[in-house]
Structures are given as C-alpha cells and as structure tokens.
Amino acid sequence: MSGPRPLNDLASAWLSIDLKALAHNYTLLTNRTNPNCQAAGIVKADAYGLGVAQIVSVLEKQNCPFYFVATPDEAFDLRSMTDKPVAVLNGIFPGTEKDYLHHNLTPVLNSLSAIESWQTVAKQNETNLPAIIHCDTGMNRLGLGSDEIEKFFERSSQYKNLTIKLIMSHFACADEQENTMTHTQYERFVKIAKHFPQAQKSLANSAGIFRSPDYHFDMVRPGMALYGLNPTPEINNPMKPIVTLKTRILQLRTAPKGENVGYGATHRIEKNTTLATVALGYADGFLRALGNKGILYYKGSPCPIVGRVSMDLVTVDMGDKTPLENEKLEVIGPHQSADDLAKAAGTIGYEVLTNLGTRYQRRYLS
C-alpha cells in the first residue's frame, strides 16, 4: 500500500518566504540608523501576511527589542512568542484592560480619553503603567490633535500613574522623495517632543529611515522594508525580496483569432495563440484588478493575463511559447516583484502581501 502523496504534488501554487533575506533586511535597517536608535519590528496583520510566528522567530534571533501590532488579539497571540515589549497601535478597547495587564501589553494612546482611561486602570490597580502617546502631525488619522495635545499639557499632573515611555507620530508621505510634508511633520514632532524630555521618541517608518538620519530619534518602525518592499520608489530597492510565488498551468488550449476569454468576454483574441489557464484567483488573494493588466512569467518571458481574474483561475496568453501542462509560471520572483505586481493593479505592495491567501503551499527558507 502506497503512502500519502507528496505535498508538492497536491499543491496548486507555491509560496516561498526567505527568512535569511528577512534577517538581512533587518540588519540593513539597523545599520542604517543612528547608533543609539532601536529598530522595532512591525508584525501586524500576521506579519504582512507572511506568518507572524515564523517572522518573529527570526526577529528574536536578530535581537529585535520591541514589537508593534495593530489589534489586541494580534498582541495576545504575539505574547506567546516573545517577552519583549509589545505595543498595540489601535489602542485599548473597553473591557480588555485586564487582558492588557495580564499579558503585559502597552496600548498606544491615541486620544485624551484613552489616556484618561489608562490612567484610571493604573489607579484602580494601584500601580504605575507604561504609556505610549501618539501625536498627530498631519495624517489626521489616529493620534492626539493639536487641541488635545495642549489639554494634555494642562492636565499632565493628573496622570501620575502613567510613565510615558515613548512619544510617537507617523509620516504620511515619506515614500515620496520630494514631498515637503515629511519635513513639516518632523518639525511639528520636534516641537511636541520637547515637552517630553524623559520619553523616547519615534517617527520614522520604513521610508522615513532612508530620507534623513534626523528622523531616526530613539526608535524607528520599519514594516514594509522588512518584507522586501521598496521604501525608496525613486531608486532601486535596497531591500532583498523575501517572497517568491509560482503557480501551476492547469490546461493549455489553442485559441483562434476572434474568440473571447473569461467572464464578461472582456478580452478578444487578435491572432491564433496558445492560452494557459493557471491555478490562481482572487480567492488566493490575487487581485481582480489584474485582469487584462497583469503579467506572469514563463522561464523569464512575460505572458500577459487575458480576461478577468476569477475566483480560482487566471488565463494568460503564451503566444508562441510551448509550455507543458503542470509546469510553473512565476507570479512574484526574479522577474516581477510584489511592488511590480502592485503597480500593474493600481495599488501598493502592502496590499499584495497582506492578501496572500491560505491555499498556497508555503515553504519557509532558512
């Protein structure tokens, strides 16, 4: 009696994540910063879709000193992987205060009411709690606005049970080299930070790290650059790519001129050609916007997507190439980065990575 089939035979598509390249990227980022500046690990959204457990295991070996996630449940999961400080960017949700205390988590306090709530928790528990204060400097998203900052200064004596460990803000346009808003935000942050001489300061995201050493302060918060996306779009990517995605050719057909392809018949065949239908679709996180726009690669040669992306299938025009069924096409790899794929879809590499689905056979390369 034969044993189970190898997983490679059962897979429709293959996702490889290079952990050695991740370690390289973290080292590059830490070397890029000022000597006394720490590089935190941004591991929200399952480490940008790449697997938080595997990513954190590498960052722990790199002595990553601090982690940020977006939500409380992400923080609860992360706590089992590290004893380093963990901060929750979206703050504290009502009714979860005991969980934060139990798991030794620090909420990022984004409003005056959040600061007051955390102070109440500290007072009720007769303890002193660490606090991270997020000040808005131009994003107009999360963080204390200018009016709330002034009120905070006026009421600061009321927050005796809080130890302000970190003051932070977030760049809106650091990926745009010539955008003056980045320096404007820096100047606003400097003015605010003067009121917190004992607290560490953090401003720079991935792109901000590369714009100016002035932006580094005490802690930088790289996310996308860790995962191989380009923090400096105007020049070649300084980071190593960590993701490779390949998919299987399910069927080949000779398609005559004048026929149509896919739902809605949105592509009309202009000359006799070979079409390959591959195991890839929006259920795998492959963006539907790539229909009639994206490109896959066969042995380094581009093959345009024709017709719409459907739930489980994509069709590409192979032209005069002569592939075989069950051969592989490159989706992300040496010839097309996640950023390239994103550009074709009219989006950003973040969305490509965080949409990577669960049906791929994942392999972590160490």
Contacts in CASP RR format, 6 or more apart in sequence:
PFRMAT RR
TARGET T0000
AUTHOR 0000-0000-0000
METHOD contacts of the structure
MODEL  1
MSGPRPLNDLASAWLSIDLKALAHNYTLLTNRTNPNCQAAGIVKADAYGL
GVAQIVSVLEKQNCPFYFVATPDEAFDLRSMTDKPVAVLNGIFPGTEKDY
LHHNLTPVLNSLSAIESWQTVAKQNETNLPAIIHCDTGMNRLGLGSDEIE
KFFERSSQYKNLTIKLIMSHFACADEQENTMTHTQYERFVKIAKHFPQAQ
KSLANSAGIFRSPDYHFDMVRPGMALYGLNPTPEINNPMKPIVTLKTRIL
QLRTAPKGENVGYGATHRIEKNTTLATVALGYADGFLRALGNKGILYYKG
SPCPIVGRVSMDLVTVDMGDKTPLENEKLEVIGPHQSADDLAKAAGTIGY
EVLTNLGTRYQRRYLS
7 361 0 8 1.000
8 14 0 8 1.000
8 361 0 8 1.000
10 361 0 8 1.000
11 248 0 8 1.000
11 360 0 8 1.000
11 361 0 8 1.000
12 247 0 8 1.000
12 248 0 8 1.000
12 250 0 8 1.000
12 279 0 8 1.000
12 280 0 8 1.000
12 359 0 8 1.000
12 360 0 8 1.000
13 245 0 8 1.000
13 246 0 8 1.000
13 247 0 8 1.000
13 248 0 8 1.000
13 279 0 8 1.000
13 280 0 8 1.000
13 284 0 8 1.000
13 331 0 8 1.000
13 359 0 8 1.000
13 360 0 8 1.000
13 361 0 8 1.000
14 244 0 8 1.000
14 245 0 8 1.000
14 246 0 8 1.000
14 247 0 8 1.000
14 328 0 8 1.000
14 360 0 8 1.000
14 361 0 8 1.000
14 363 0 8 1.000
15 243 0 8 1.000
15 244 0 8 1.000
15 245 0 8 1.000
15 356 0 8 1.000
15 360 0 8 1.000
15 361 0 8 1.000
15 362 0 8 1.000
15 363 0 8 1.000
16 243 0 8 1.000
16 244 0 8 1.000
16 245 0 8 1.000
16 362 0 8 1.000
16 363 0 8 1.000
16 364 0 8 1.000
16 365 0 8 1.000
17 50 0 8 1.000
17 51 0 8 1.000
17 54 0 8 1.000
17 242 0 8 1.000
17 243 0 8 1.000
17 362 0 8 1.000
17 363 0 8 1.000
17 364 0 8 1.000
17 365 0 8 1.000
18 240 0 8 1.000
18 241 0 8 1.000
18 242 0 8 1.000
18 243 0 8 1.000
18 244 0 8 1.000
18 365 0 8 1.000
19 54 0 8 1.000
19 55 0 8 1.000
19 58 0 8 1.000
19 242 0 8 1.000
19 364 0 8 1.000
19 365 0 8 1.000
19 366 0 8 1.000
20 365 0 8 1.000
20 366 0 8 1.000
21 228 0 8 1.000
21 240 0 8 1.000
21 241 0 8 1.000
21 242 0 8 1.000
22 55 0 8 1.000
22 58 0 8 1.000
22 59 0 8 1.000
22 226 0 8 1.000
22 227 0 8 1.000
22 242 0 8 1.000
23 58 0 8 1.000
23 61 0 8 1.000
23 62 0 8 1.000
24 240 0 8 1.000
25 225 0 8 1.000
25 226 0 8 1.000
25 227 0 8 1.000
25 228 0 8 1.000
25 239 0 8 1.000
25 240 0 8 1.000
25 242 0 8 1.000
26 39 0 8 1.000
26 41 0 8 1.000
26 58 0 8 1.000
26 59 0 8 1.000
26 62 0 8 1.000
26 64 0 8 1.000
26 222 0 8 1.000
26 226 0 8 1.000
27 62 0 8 1.000
28 238 0 8 1.000
28 239 0 8 1.000
29 39 0 8 1.000
29 206 0 8 1.000
29 209 0 8 1.000
29 220 0 8 1.000
29 222 0 8 1.000
29 225 0 8 1.000
29 226 0 8 1.000
30 39 0 8 1.000
30 62 0 8 1.000
32 209 0 8 1.000
32 210 0 8 1.000
33 39 0 8 1.000
33 209 0 8 1.000
33 213 0 8 1.000
33 216 0 8 1.000
33 220 0 8 1.000
34 213 0 8 1.000
34 216 0 8 1.000
36 218 0 8 1.000
37 216 0 8 1.000
37 217 0 8 1.000
37 218 0 8 1.000
37 219 0 8 1.000
37 220 0 8 1.000
38 65 0 8 1.000
38 66 0 8 1.000
38 218 0 8 1.000
38 219 0 8 1.000
38 220 0 8 1.000
39 64 0 8 1.000
39 65 0 8 1.000
39 219 0 8 1.000
39 220 0 8 1.000
39 222 0 8 1.000
40 64 0 8 1.000
40 65 0 8 1.000
40 66 0 8 1.000
40 67 0 8 1.000
40 68 0 8 1.000
40 202 0 8 1.000
40 219 0 8 1.000
40 220 0 8 1.000
40 221 0 8 1.000
40 222 0 8 1.000
41 59 0 8 1.000
41 64 0 8 1.000
41 66 0 8 1.000
41 67 0 8 1.000
41 68 0 8 1.000
41 221 0 8 1.000
41 222 0 8 1.000
41 223 0 8 1.000
41 226 0 8 1.000
42 67 0 8 1.000
42 68 0 8 1.000
42 221 0 8 1.000
42 222 0 8 1.000
42 223 0 8 1.000
42 226 0 8 1.000
43 52 0 8 1.000
43 55 0 8 1.000
43 56 0 8 1.000
43 59 0 8 1.000
43 67 0 8 1.000
43 68 0 8 1.000
43 69 0 8 1.000
43 74 0 8 1.000
43 78 0 8 1.000
44 68 0 8 1.000
44 69 0 8 1.000
44 70 0 8 1.000
44 71 0 8 1.000
44 74 0 8 1.000
44 89 0 8 1.000
45 70 0 8 1.000
45 74 0 8 1.000
45 354 0 8 1.000
46 52 0 8 1.000
46 74 0 8 1.000
46 354 0 8 1.000
47 54 0 8 1.000
47 55 0 8 1.000
47 56 0 8 1.000
47 227 0 8 1.000
48 223 0 8 1.000
48 224 0 8 1.000
48 226 0 8 1.000
48 227 0 8 1.000
48 350 0 8 1.000
48 353 0 8 1.000
48 354 0 8 1.000
49 353 0 8 1.000
49 354 0 8 1.000
49 356 0 8 1.000
50 227 0 8 1.000
50 242 0 8 1.000
50 243 0 8 1.000
50 353 0 8 1.000
50 356 0 8 1.000
52 74 0 8 1.000
52 77 0 8 1.000
52 78 0 8 1.000
52 81 0 8 1.000
53 81 0 8 1.000
54 364 0 8 1.000
56 67 0 8 1.000
56 78 0 8 1.000
56 81 0 8 1.000
56 82 0 8 1.000
57 81 0 8 1.000
59 67 0 8 1.000
60 81 0 8 1.000
60 82 0 8 1.000
60 84 0 8 1.000
64 84 0 8 1.000
65 84 0 8 1.000
65 85 0 8 1.000
66 84 0 8 1.000
66 85 0 8 1.000
66 86 0 8 1.000
66 87 0 8 1.000
66 219 0 8 1.000
67 78 0 8 1.000
67 82 0 8 1.000
67 84 0 8 1.000
67 85 0 8 1.000
67 86 0 8 1.000
67 87 0 8 1.000
68 86 0 8 1.000
68 87 0 8 1.000
68 88 0 8 1.000
68 89 0 8 1.000
68 108 0 8 1.000
68 221 0 8 1.000
69 75 0 8 1.000
69 78 0 8 1.000
69 86 0 8 1.000
69 87 0 8 1.000
69 88 0 8 1.000
69 89 0 8 1.000
70 88 0 8 1.000
70 89 0 8 1.000
70 90 0 8 1.000
71 88 0 8 1.000
71 90 0 8 1.000
72 88 0 8 1.000
72 90 0 8 1.000
72 92 0 8 1.000
72 93 0 8 1.000
72 96 0 8 1.000
72 99 0 8 1.000
72 100 0 8 1.000
72 105 0 8 1.000
74 88 0 8 1.000
75 86 0 8 1.000
75 87 0 8 1.000
75 88 0 8 1.000
75 103 0 8 1.000
75 105 0 8 1.000
76 99 0 8 1.000
76 103 0 8 1.000
76 105 0 8 1.000
78 86 0 8 1.000
79 86 0 8 1.000
79 103 0 8 1.000
79 104 0 8 1.000
79 105 0 8 1.000
85 106 0 8 1.000
85 130 0 8 1.000
86 103 0 8 1.000
86 104 0 8 1.000
86 105 0 8 1.000
86 106 0 8 1.000
87 105 0 8 1.000
87 106 0 8 1.000
87 107 0 8 1.000
87 108 0 8 1.000
87 132 0 8 1.000
87 166 0 8 1.000
88 100 0 8 1.000
88 105 0 8 1.000
88 106 0 8 1.000
88 107 0 8 1.000
88 108 0 8 1.000
89 108 0 8 1.000
89 134 0 8 1.000
89 142 0 8 1.000
90 108 0 8 1.000
90 110 0 8 1.000
90 142 0 8 1.000
91 107 0 8 1.000
91 108 0 8 1.000
91 109 0 8 1.000
91 110 0 8 1.000
91 114 0 8 1.000
92 100 0 8 1.000
92 107 0 8 1.000
92 109 0 8 1.000
92 114 0 8 1.000
92 117 0 8 1.000
92 118 0 8 1.000
94 117 0 8 1.000
97 117 0 8 1.000
97 121 0 8 1.000
99 105 0 8 1.000
100 106 0 8 1.000
100 107 0 8 1.000
100 121 0 8 1.000
101 121 0 8 1.000
101 125 0 8 1.000
101 129 0 8 1.000
106 129 0 8 1.000
106 130 0 8 1.000
106 131 0 8 1.000
106 132 0 8 1.000
106 165 0 8 1.000
107 114 0 8 1.000
107 118 0 8 1.000
107 132 0 8 1.000
108 132 0 8 1.000
108 134 0 8 1.000
108 142 0 8 1.000
108 168 0 8 1.000
109 115 0 8 1.000
109 118 0 8 1.000
109 131 0 8 1.000
109 132 0 8 1.000
109 133 0 8 1.000
109 134 0 8 1.000
110 134 0 8 1.000
110 142 0 8 1.000
110 143 0 8 1.000
110 144 0 8 1.000
111 143 0 8 1.000
111 144 0 8 1.000
111 148 0 8 1.000
112 144 0 8 1.000
112 148 0 8 1.000
112 151 0 8 1.000
112 152 0 8 1.000
115 131 0 8 1.000
115 133 0 8 1.000
115 152 0 8 1.000
115 159 0 8 1.000
115 162 0 8 1.000
116 158 0 8 1.000
118 129 0 8 1.000
118 131 0 8 1.000
118 162 0 8 1.000
119 158 0 8 1.000
119 159 0 8 1.000
119 161 0 8 1.000
119 162 0 8 1.000
121 129 0 8 1.000
122 128 0 8 1.000
122 129 0 8 1.000
122 161 0 8 1.000
122 162 0 8 1.000
123 161 0 8 1.000
127 161 0 8 1.000
128 161 0 8 1.000
128 162 0 8 1.000
128 163 0 8 1.000
129 161 0 8 1.000
129 162 0 8 1.000
129 163 0 8 1.000
130 162 0 8 1.000
130 163 0 8 1.000
130 165 0 8 1.000
131 159 0 8 1.000
131 162 0 8 1.000
131 163 0 8 1.000
131 164 0 8 1.000
131 165 0 8 1.000
132 164 0 8 1.000
132 165 0 8 1.000
132 166 0 8 1.000
132 167 0 8 1.000
132 168 0 8 1.000
133 144 0 8 1.000
133 152 0 8 1.000
133 164 0 8 1.000
133 166 0 8 1.000
133 167 0 8 1.000
133 168 0 8 1.000
133 196 0 8 1.000
133 199 0 8 1.000
134 142 0 8 1.000
134 143 0 8 1.000
134 144 0 8 1.000
134 168 0 8 1.000
134 169 0 8 1.000
134 170 0 8 1.000
135 143 0 8 1.000
135 144 0 8 1.000
135 145 0 8 1.000
135 149 0 8 1.000
135 167 0 8 1.000
135 168 0 8 1.000
135 169 0 8 1.000
135 189 0 8 1.000
135 192 0 8 1.000
136 142 0 8 1.000
136 143 0 8 1.000
136 144 0 8 1.000
136 145 0 8 1.000
136 146 0 8 1.000
136 169 0 8 1.000
137 169 0 8 1.000
137 170 0 8 1.000
137 184 0 8 1.000
137 185 0 8 1.000
137 188 0 8 1.000
137 189 0 8 1.000
137 192 0 8 1.000
138 172 0 8 1.000
138 181 0 8 1.000
138 184 0 8 1.000
138 185 0 8 1.000
138 188 0 8 1.000
139 169 0 8 1.000
139 170 0 8 1.000
139 172 0 8 1.000
141 170 0 8 1.000
142 170 0 8 1.000
143 169 0 8 1.000
144 152 0 8 1.000
149 192 0 8 1.000
153 195 0 8 1.000
164 196 0 8 1.000
164 198 0 8 1.000
164 199 0 8 1.000
165 199 0 8 1.000
165 200 0 8 1.000
166 199 0 8 1.000
166 200 0 8 1.000
166 201 0 8 1.000
166 202 0 8 1.000
166 218 0 8 1.000
166 219 0 8 1.000
167 192 0 8 1.000
167 193 0 8 1.000
167 196 0 8 1.000
167 199 0 8 1.000
167 200 0 8 1.000
167 201 0 8 1.000
167 202 0 8 1.000
168 201 0 8 1.000
168 202 0 8 1.000
168 203 0 8 1.000
168 219 0 8 1.000
168 221 0 8 1.000
169 185 0 8 1.000
169 188 0 8 1.000
169 189 0 8 1.000
169 192 0 8 1.000
169 202 0 8 1.000
169 203 0 8 1.000
170 203 0 8 1.000
170 205 0 8 1.000
171 182 0 8 1.000
171 185 0 8 1.000
171 203 0 8 1.000
171 204 0 8 1.000
171 205 0 8 1.000
171 207 0 8 1.000
171 208 0 8 1.000
171 215 0 8 1.000
172 181 0 8 1.000
172 182 0 8 1.000
172 185 0 8 1.000
173 179 0 8 1.000
173 181 0 8 1.000
173 182 0 8 1.000
174 182 0 8 1.000
174 204 0 8 1.000
174 205 0 8 1.000
174 206 0 8 1.000
174 207 0 8 1.000
174 208 0 8 1.000
174 211 0 8 1.000
174 215 0 8 1.000
175 207 0 8 1.000
175 231 0 8 1.000
175 232 0 8 1.000
175 233 0 8 1.000
176 182 0 8 1.000
177 211 0 8 1.000
177 232 0 8 1.000
177 234 0 8 1.000
182 208 0 8 1.000
182 211 0 8 1.000
182 215 0 8 1.000
185 203 0 8 1.000
186 203 0 8 1.000
186 212 0 8 1.000
186 214 0 8 1.000
186 215 0 8 1.000
189 201 0 8 1.000
189 203 0 8 1.000
193 199 0 8 1.000
193 201 0 8 1.000
193 217 0 8 1.000
200 217 0 8 1.000
200 218 0 8 1.000
200 219 0 8 1.000
201 217 0 8 1.000
201 218 0 8 1.000
201 219 0 8 1.000
202 217 0 8 1.000
202 218 0 8 1.000
202 219 0 8 1.000
202 220 0 8 1.000
202 221 0 8 1.000
203 215 0 8 1.000
203 217 0 8 1.000
204 211 0 8 1.000
204 215 0 8 1.000
204 216 0 8 1.000
204 217 0 8 1.000
204 220 0 8 1.000
204 221 0 8 1.000
205 220 0 8 1.000
205 221 0 8 1.000
205 222 0 8 1.000
205 223 0 8 1.000
205 224 0 8 1.000
206 222 0 8 1.000
206 223 0 8 1.000
206 224 0 8 1.000
206 225 0 8 1.000
206 226 0 8 1.000
206 229 0 8 1.000
206 231 0 8 1.000
207 225 0 8 1.000
207 231 0 8 1.000
207 232 0 8 1.000
208 215 0 8 1.000
208 220 0 8 1.000
208 231 0 8 1.000
209 215 0 8 1.000
209 216 0 8 1.000
209 220 0 8 1.000
209 222 0 8 1.000
209 225 0 8 1.000
209 231 0 8 1.000
210 231 0 8 1.000
210 232 0 8 1.000
210 238 0 8 1.000
222 231 0 8 1.000
224 231 0 8 1.000
224 349 0 8 1.000
224 350 0 8 1.000
225 231 0 8 1.000
225 239 0 8 1.000
226 239 0 8 1.000
227 242 0 8 1.000
227 243 0 8 1.000
227 353 0 8 1.000
228 237 0 8 1.000
228 239 0 8 1.000
228 240 0 8 1.000
228 241 0 8 1.000
228 242 0 8 1.000
228 243 0 8 1.000
228 338 0 8 1.000
229 237 0 8 1.000
229 239 0 8 1.000
229 338 0 8 1.000
229 339 0 8 1.000
229 349 0 8 1.000
229 350 0 8 1.000
229 353 0 8 1.000
230 236 0 8 1.000
230 237 0 8 1.000
230 238 0 8 1.000
230 239 0 8 1.000
230 337 0 8 1.000
230 339 0 8 1.000
231 238 0 8 1.000
231 239 0 8 1.000
232 238 0 8 1.000
233 339 0 8 1.000
237 337 0 8 1.000
237 339 0 8 1.000
241 332 0 8 1.000
241 333 0 8 1.000
241 337 0 8 1.000
241 338 0 8 1.000
243 332 0 8 1.000
243 333 0 8 1.000
243 338 0 8 1.000
243 353 0 8 1.000
243 356 0 8 1.000
244 330 0 8 1.000
244 332 0 8 1.000
244 333 0 8 1.000
245 330 0 8 1.000
245 331 0 8 1.000
245 332 0 8 1.000
245 333 0 8 1.000
245 356 0 8 1.000
245 360 0 8 1.000
246 328 0 8 1.000
246 329 0 8 1.000
246 330 0 8 1.000
246 331 0 8 1.000
247 278 0 8 1.000
247 279 0 8 1.000
247 280 0 8 1.000
247 296 0 8 1.000
247 314 0 8 1.000
247 328 0 8 1.000
247 329 0 8 1.000
247 331 0 8 1.000
248 278 0 8 1.000
248 279 0 8 1.000
248 326 0 8 1.000
248 327 0 8 1.000
248 328 0 8 1.000
249 276 0 8 1.000
249 277 0 8 1.000
249 278 0 8 1.000
249 323 0 8 1.000
249 324 0 8 1.000
249 325 0 8 1.000
249 326 0 8 1.000
249 327 0 8 1.000
249 328 0 8 1.000
249 329 0 8 1.000
250 277 0 8 1.000
250 278 0 8 1.000
250 279 0 8 1.000
250 313 0 8 1.000
250 325 0 8 1.000
250 326 0 8 1.000
251 276 0 8 1.000
251 277 0 8 1.000
251 325 0 8 1.000
252 274 0 8 1.000
252 275 0 8 1.000
252 276 0 8 1.000
252 277 0 8 1.000
252 318 0 8 1.000
252 323 0 8 1.000
252 324 0 8 1.000
252 325 0 8 1.000
253 274 0 8 1.000
253 275 0 8 1.000
253 277 0 8 1.000
254 272 0 8 1.000
254 273 0 8 1.000
254 274 0 8 1.000
254 275 0 8 1.000
255 261 0 8 1.000
255 269 0 8 1.000
255 272 0 8 1.000
255 273 0 8 1.000
255 274 0 8 1.000
255 275 0 8 1.000
256 269 0 8 1.000
256 272 0 8 1.000
257 269 0 8 1.000
257 270 0 8 1.000
257 271 0 8 1.000
257 272 0 8 1.000
258 268 0 8 1.000
258 269 0 8 1.000
258 270 0 8 1.000
259 268 0 8 1.000
259 269 0 8 1.000
260 266 0 8 1.000
260 267 0 8 1.000
260 268 0 8 1.000
260 269 0 8 1.000
261 267 0 8 1.000
261 268 0 8 1.000
261 269 0 8 1.000
261 275 0 8 1.000
261 306 0 8 1.000
261 307 0 8 1.000
261 315 0 8 1.000
262 307 0 8 1.000
262 308 0 8 1.000
262 310 0 8 1.000
262 315 0 8 1.000
263 307 0 8 1.000
263 308 0 8 1.000
263 310 0 8 1.000
264 308 0 8 1.000
266 291 0 8 1.000
266 292 0 8 1.000
266 307 0 8 1.000
266 308 0 8 1.000
267 292 0 8 1.000
267 306 0 8 1.000
267 307 0 8 1.000
269 306 0 8 1.000
273 317 0 8 1.000
273 318 0 8 1.000
273 319 0 8 1.000
274 317 0 8 1.000
274 318 0 8 1.000
274 319 0 8 1.000
274 320 0 8 1.000
274 321 0 8 1.000
274 322 0 8 1.000
274 323 0 8 1.000
275 306 0 8 1.000
275 315 0 8 1.000
275 316 0 8 1.000
275 317 0 8 1.000
275 318 0 8 1.000
276 298 0 8 1.000
276 303 0 8 1.000
276 315 0 8 1.000
276 316 0 8 1.000
276 318 0 8 1.000
276 323 0 8 1.000
276 329 0 8 1.000
277 313 0 8 1.000
277 314 0 8 1.000
277 315 0 8 1.000
278 296 0 8 1.000
278 313 0 8 1.000
278 314 0 8 1.000
278 315 0 8 1.000
278 316 0 8 1.000
278 329 0 8 1.000
279 312 0 8 1.000
279 313 0 8 1.000
280 286 0 8 1.000
280 309 0 8 1.000
280 312 0 8 1.000
280 313 0 8 1.000
280 314 0 8 1.000
280 331 0 8 1.000
281 309 0 8 1.000
281 310 0 8 1.000
281 311 0 8 1.000
281 312 0 8 1.000
281 313 0 8 1.000
281 314 0 8 1.000
282 288 0 8 1.000
282 309 0 8 1.000
282 310 0 8 1.000
282 311 0 8 1.000
283 311 0 8 1.000
283 312 0 8 1.000
283 357 0 8 1.000
283 359 0 8 1.000
284 312 0 8 1.000
284 356 0 8 1.000
284 357 0 8 1.000
284 359 0 8 1.000
284 360 0 8 1.000
285 355 0 8 1.000
285 356 0 8 1.000
285 357 0 8 1.000
286 309 0 8 1.000
286 314 0 8 1.000
286 331 0 8 1.000
286 355 0 8 1.000
287 309 0 8 1.000
287 345 0 8 1.000
287 347 0 8 1.000
287 351 0 8 1.000
287 352 0 8 1.000
287 355 0 8 1.000
288 308 0 8 1.000
288 309 0 8 1.000
289 309 0 8 1.000
289 345 0 8 1.000
289 346 0 8 1.000
289 347 0 8 1.000
290 305 0 8 1.000
290 309 0 8 1.000
290 314 0 8 1.000
290 341 0 8 1.000
290 344 0 8 1.000
290 345 0 8 1.000
291 305 0 8 1.000
291 307 0 8 1.000
291 308 0 8 1.000
291 309 0 8 1.000
291 314 0 8 1.000
292 305 0 8 1.000
292 306 0 8 1.000
292 307 0 8 1.000
292 308 0 8 1.000
293 305 0 8 1.000
293 344 0 8 1.000
293 345 0 8 1.000
294 304 0 8 1.000
294 305 0 8 1.000
294 341 0 8 1.000
294 344 0 8 1.000
294 345 0 8 1.000
295 302 0 8 1.000
295 303 0 8 1.000
295 304 0 8 1.000
295 305 0 8 1.000
295 336 0 8 1.000
295 344 0 8 1.000
296 302 0 8 1.000
296 303 0 8 1.000
296 305 0 8 1.000
296 314 0 8 1.000
296 316 0 8 1.000
296 329 0 8 1.000
296 330 0 8 1.000
296 331 0 8 1.000
296 336 0 8 1.000
297 303 0 8 1.000
297 329 0 8 1.000
297 330 0 8 1.000
297 333 0 8 1.000
297 335 0 8 1.000
297 336 0 8 1.000
298 318 0 8 1.000
298 321 0 8 1.000
298 323 0 8 1.000
298 327 0 8 1.000
298 329 0 8 1.000
298 330 0 8 1.000
299 321 0 8 1.000
300 330 0 8 1.000
300 334 0 8 1.000
300 335 0 8 1.000
301 321 0 8 1.000
302 335 0 8 1.000
303 316 0 8 1.000
303 317 0 8 1.000
303 318 0 8 1.000
303 319 0 8 1.000
303 321 0 8 1.000
303 329 0 8 1.000
304 316 0 8 1.000
304 317 0 8 1.000
305 314 0 8 1.000
305 315 0 8 1.000
305 316 0 8 1.000
306 315 0 8 1.000
306 316 0 8 1.000
306 317 0 8 1.000
307 315 0 8 1.000
316 329 0 8 1.000
330 336 0 8 1.000
331 341 0 8 1.000
332 338 0 8 1.000
332 341 0 8 1.000
332 352 0 8 1.000
338 349 0 8 1.000
338 352 0 8 1.000
338 353 0 8 1.000
339 348 0 8 1.000
339 349 0 8 1.000
339 352 0 8 1.000
341 349 0 8 1.000
341 352 0 8 1.000
342 348 0 8 1.000
342 349 0 8 1.000
342 350 0 8 1.000
342 351 0 8 1.000
342 352 0 8 1.000
345 351 0 8 1.000
345 352 0 8 1.000
END
